[in-house]
């Protein structure tokens, strides 16, 4: 009874059947005739029955041989298709990349990177999910996305579920972040892709709205009402204000940058926003002014260790780097 048929021997048998003789098959394969004969004998032992009848001028397939040949042809076809599909993946003619990105990046630089990637490799299927950094890293750890675009403030650590310590100093674009830290059964690695400057956002009619290009000391706003953002952003605001010598009066809290700007435009608060948020959407009723010492948030793309060896993932990382570098390499507005 046939059991555990060897695929290589099936393909050799297929070549014997196509060539009509063991000698012709050997020449076609570039093997010796005794080697081809030995593989055929092993296959017949595995099959438990003769597959060919040796004739003076070649071979004749038995009924078992004709049956097996049909399967050998099907296997050869599937192997050829598998080779073609793998080649397409390696050459980035096909493949899927799943991204998760926080809202302001998802509205600005990530679509630009996706467009760049689509132009370079039209066959890639790139999919985007919006998620704040903690959720994006959770999706990555669970294997639901391939890349997570996240941020961290120098004054705060990334979400503890990711296990990433904060960076003591900003690092150069394109470099690795801290040593990978285990998340469940996997390692996550993050790469710095840019820096997003923070700016002060005021009502357009605010006395400190001008001059727009002159940095303002943060403690000049100590008596203002403030709007906070997400937990990480609010923690950063509190740390910056503490460094400036005051505790901000936070009256509102929202991680929706459109709502935050609407509150500020109507004179209900002042706030700190990253430049990407203003690139995504800017209320005409606000003014933007630099503040000395605000710094920036660091932008990362995170992935599982060795995932950047996958051509589609590597191509997506490069597109993000190429998109973010020129976009973020200037001072705040």
URTACOR-V873839 format. One record per backbone hydrogen bond with DSSP energy under -1.0 kcal/mol. NH is the residue of the N-H (numbers start at 0). CO is the residue of the C=O. Records with the same first field share a line. If there is no record, write none. Layout:
BEGIN
NH=CO  CO
END
This chain:
BEGIN
9=5
10=6
11=7
12=8
13=9
14=10
15=11
16=12
17=13
18=14
19=15
24=20
25=21
26=22
27=23
28=24
29=25
30=25
35=31
36=32
37=33
38=34
39=35
40=36
41=37
42=38
43=39
44=40
45=41
46=42
47=43
48=43
52=59
54=57
57=54
58=19
59=52
61=50
65=61
66=62
67=63
68=64
69=65
70=66
71=67
72=68
73=69
74=70
75=71
76=72
77=73
78=74
79=75
80=76
81=77
82=78
83=79
84=80
85=81
86=82
87=83
88=84
89=85
90=86
91=88
92=87
93=87
96=124
98=126
99=146
100=128
105=101
106=102
107=104
109=104
111=107
112=108
113=109
114=110
115=111
116=112
117=113
118=114
119=115
120=116
123=120
124=94
126=96
128=98
130=100
135=131
136=132
137=133
138=134
139=135
140=136
141=137
142=139
143=138
145=97
146=97
147=301
148=99
149=299
151=297
155=152
161=158
173=191
174=171
176=189
182=185
185=182
187=180
188=302
190=300
191=174
192=298
193=298
195=296
197=294
198=272
199=288
200=270
201=286
203=284
205=202
208=205
213=210
215=289
219=216
220=217
221=218
223=220
225=248
226=269
227=251
233=229
234=230
235=231
236=232
237=233
238=234
239=235
240=236
241=237
242=238
243=239
244=241
245=240
249=247
250=225
251=225
253=227
259=255
260=256
261=257
262=258
263=259
264=260
265=261
266=263
267=262
269=224
270=200
272=198
274=196
277=273
278=274
279=275
280=276
285=282
286=201
288=199
293=290
296=195
297=151
298=193
299=149
300=190
301=147
302=188
304=186
306=303
308=305
309=306
313=309
314=310
315=311
316=312
317=313
318=314
319=315
320=316
321=317
322=318
323=319
324=320
326=322
327=323
329=327
END
